[in-house]
Amino acid sequence: MPSQGRSQALVLALVSALAFGSSGVAAKPLIEAGLDPLHVVWLRIAGTALLLSPLAWRRRALLWERPALLLGFGLLGIMGVQAFYFAAISRVPVAVALLVEYLGPLLVLGWVRFVRRAPVSRAAVVGVVLAVAGLACVVQVWSGLAFDALGLGLALCAAACQAGYFLLADQGTGEDQPDPLGVITFGFLVAALALTVLARPWTMDFSVLAGEVGFDGREVAALLPYGYLVVVATLFAYATGVVSVRLLSAPVAGVVACLEAVVAIVLGWFLLREHLAAPQLVGALLVLAGALVAQRATPARDARETRELLDV
């Protein structure tokens, strides 16, 4: 890729990371106001699917050309990541949940090494060790876990789904690439339909959206964080994220996406008053460093190998 085009792709990846990183800060006030985390996920996905639905008809060919990709992207890359992440932040701080989620690329390395029995570099192993050590500091294992064990388990499930997101977003080369906007559109429609069955939104207290929620020490209209969650932290974040993965490859885009955790830590600190202790901040840096080292050490697979890996 020409240097100018690569710079633009890196900017897209950075913007996507910033948008994704702010989602927890927008969602947590709605959860604390009384909405179930799964209902907040449904509101987020259904609202985005509604905005994207006018694009579905012109891209309907994807339904029979790449059905497995659309199904996997919707269930793992959209519904799975968000449902587990939002459930996690209802029990642990936003920054902690996101740091655990960013073990996703490391889970991919473990799967490649032990399931596919493919070799991985020493740098990748170093990355895993750094990340695990950092996570131990974040959750303060020496004190018997400083955070809710179930919340950490939910964040780990989000990590597994995040691994699927990066792999599924990096599909095809050149003319063989499925339309990214079409993948996003049908992915959200699939996720919205599946989550409607699980979340049962008709049992939700919609009156919360008509009221106010606590945000940064003051009351704001609940529709403000919800609107931001749908338009910026979801629609805009996924669109720029998928395009950047296509232009940069999953490993490189994943490196930039690690900034999402930094954004979550900073915003959670200043807006939600979720302060981390010094050992936890050191651990956060180790997790990010481990993810960076491991992802940079992961060789980029070509389109054929990726399809074989995902069986799509």
Backbone hydrogen bonds, N-H to C=O, Kabsch-Sander energy under -0.5 kcal/mol:
donor,donor_aa,acceptor,acceptor_aa,energy
6,R,2,P,-2.7
7,S,3,S,-2.3
8,Q,4,Q,-2.1
9,A,5,G,-2.1
10,L,6,R,-2.4
11,V,7,S,-2.1
12,L,8,Q,-2.1
13,A,9,A,-2.3
14,L,10,L,-2.4
15,V,11,V,-2.8
16,S,12,L,-2.5
17,A,13,A,-2.1
18,L,14,L,-2.3
19,A,15,V,-2.3
20,F,16,S,-2.9
21,G,17,A,-2.5
22,S,18,L,-0.9
22,S,19,A,-0.7
23,S,20,F,-1.7
26,A,22,S,-1.5
27,A,23,S,-2.2
28,K,24,G,-2.5
30,L,26,A,-0.5
30,L,27,A,-0.6
31,I,27,A,-1.9
32,E,28,K,-2.8
33,A,29,P,-1.2
34,G,31,I,-1.4
35,L,30,L,-1.8
39,H,36,D,-0.6
40,V,36,D,-2.0
41,V,37,P,-2.1
42,W,38,L,-2.2
43,L,39,H,-2.6
44,R,40,V,-2.3
45,I,41,V,-2.9
46,A,42,W,-3.2
47,G,43,L,-1.9
48,T,44,R,-1.8
49,A,45,I,-2.8
50,L,46,A,-2.2
51,L,47,G,-1.6
52,L,48,T,-1.9
53,S,49,A,-1.6
55,L,52,L,-2.4
56,A,53,S,-1.5
59,R,55,L,-0.7
59,R,56,A,-0.8
60,R,57,W,-1.4
62,L,59,R,-1.5
63,L,60,R,-1.8
64,W,61,A,-1.0
65,E,61,A,-1.5
66,R,62,L,-2.6
70,L,66,R,-2.1
71,L,67,P,-2.4
72,G,68,A,-2.7
73,F,69,L,-2.8
74,G,70,L,-2.2
75,L,71,L,-2.5
76,L,72,G,-2.7
77,G,72,G,-1.0
78,I,73,F,-1.1
79,M,74,G,-2.8
80,G,75,L,-1.7
81,V,76,L,-1.8
82,Q,78,I,-1.7
83,A,79,M,-2.8
84,F,80,G,-2.2
85,Y,81,V,-2.0
86,F,82,Q,-2.8
87,A,83,A,-2.0
88,A,84,F,-1.9
89,I,85,Y,-2.4
90,S,86,F,-0.8
91,R,88,A,-2.1
92,V,88,A,-2.2
97,A,93,P,-2.3
98,L,94,V,-2.3
99,L,95,A,-2.2
100,V,96,V,-2.3
101,E,97,A,-2.1
102,Y,98,L,-1.6
103,L,100,V,-1.8
104,G,101,E,-1.9
106,L,103,L,-0.5
107,L,103,L,-1.9
108,V,104,G,-1.7
109,L,105,P,-1.5
110,G,106,L,-2.1
111,W,107,L,-2.4
112,V,108,V,-2.6
113,R,109,L,-2.5
114,F,110,G,-2.8
115,V,111,W,-1.9
116,R,111,W,-1.7
118,A,112,V,-2.5
125,V,121,S,-1.5
126,V,122,R,-2.5
127,G,123,A,-2.3
128,V,124,A,-2.1
129,V,125,V,-2.4
130,L,126,V,-2.6
131,A,127,G,-2.4
132,V,128,V,-2.6
133,A,129,V,-2.4
134,G,130,L,-2.6
135,L,131,A,-2.5
136,A,132,V,-2.0
137,C,133,A,-1.5
138,V,134,G,-2.3
139,V,135,L,-2.4
140,Q,136,A,-0.6
141,V,136,A,-1.8
143,S,140,Q,-1.8
144,G,141,V,-1.8
145,L,140,Q,-1.2
146,A,139,V,-3.6
148,D,91,R,-0.5
152,L,148,D,-1.9
153,G,149,A,-2.1
154,L,150,L,-2.4
155,A,151,G,-1.9
156,L,152,L,-1.8
157,C,153,G,-1.7
158,A,154,L,-1.8
159,A,155,A,-1.6
160,A,156,L,-1.7
161,C,157,C,-1.9
162,Q,158,A,-2.3
163,A,159,A,-1.8
164,G,160,A,-1.3
165,Y,161,C,-1.8
166,F,162,Q,-2.0
167,L,163,A,-1.8
168,L,164,G,-2.7
169,A,165,Y,-2.1
170,D,166,F,-0.9
171,Q,169,A,-1.2
176,D,173,T,-2.1
177,Q,174,G,-1.4
183,V,179,D,-2.3
184,I,180,P,-2.4
185,T,181,L,-2.6
186,F,182,G,-2.5
187,G,183,V,-2.0
188,F,184,I,-2.4
189,L,185,T,-1.9
190,V,186,F,-2.6
191,A,187,G,-2.4
192,A,188,F,-2.7
193,L,189,L,-2.1
194,A,190,V,-2.5
195,L,191,A,-2.6
196,T,192,A,-1.7
197,V,193,L,-1.1
198,L,194,A,-1.4
199,A,195,L,-3.7
200,R,196,T,-1.4
203,T,200,R,-2.3
204,M,201,P,-2.0
206,F,204,M,-1.3
208,V,205,D,-1.6
209,L,206,F,-1.2
210,A,206,F,-0.6
210,A,207,S,-0.7
211,G,207,S,-0.5
211,G,208,V,-1.1
213,V,220,V,-2.8
215,F,218,R,-3.5
216,D,271,L,-0.9
218,R,215,F,-1.3
220,V,213,V,-2.4
222,A,211,G,-2.5
224,L,221,A,-1.7
226,Y,222,A,-1.6
227,G,223,L,-2.8
228,Y,224,L,-2.2
229,L,225,P,-2.3
230,V,226,Y,-2.1
231,V,227,G,-2.5
232,V,228,Y,-1.5
233,A,228,Y,-2.2
235,L,230,V,-2.7
236,F,231,V,-2.0
237,A,232,V,-1.1
238,Y,234,T,-3.1
239,A,235,L,-2.1
240,T,236,F,-2.3
241,G,237,A,-2.0
242,V,238,Y,-2.8
243,V,239,A,-1.8
244,S,240,T,-2.0
245,V,241,G,-2.1
246,R,242,V,-2.1
247,L,243,V,-2.0
248,L,244,S,-2.5
249,S,245,V,-2.6
253,A,249,S,-2.4
254,G,250,A,-2.4
255,V,251,P,-1.5
256,V,252,V,-1.7
257,A,253,A,-2.3
258,C,254,G,-0.8
258,C,255,V,-0.9
259,L,256,V,-2.0
260,E,257,A,-2.3
261,A,258,C,-1.1
262,V,258,C,-0.8
263,V,259,L,-2.5
264,A,260,E,-2.4
265,I,261,A,-2.3
266,V,262,V,-2.4
267,L,263,V,-2.9
268,G,264,A,-2.5
269,W,265,I,-2.0
270,F,266,V,-2.3
271,L,267,L,-3.0
272,L,267,L,-0.8
272,L,268,G,-0.7
274,E,268,G,-2.6
275,H,273,R,-1.2
281,L,277,A,-2.1
282,V,278,A,-2.2
283,G,279,P,-2.3
284,A,280,Q,-2.4
285,L,281,L,-2.0
286,L,282,V,-2.0
287,V,283,G,-2.5
288,L,284,A,-2.3
289,A,285,L,-2.6
290,G,286,L,-2.8
291,A,287,V,-2.4
292,L,288,L,-2.4
293,V,289,A,-2.7
294,A,290,G,-2.6
295,Q,291,A,-2.4
296,R,292,L,-2.2
297,A,293,V,-1.2
298,T,295,Q,-1.0
306,T,302,D,-2.2
307,R,303,A,-2.2
308,E,304,R,-2.1
309,L,305,E,-2.2
310,L,306,T,-2.0
311,D,307,R,-2.1
312,V,307,R,-1.1
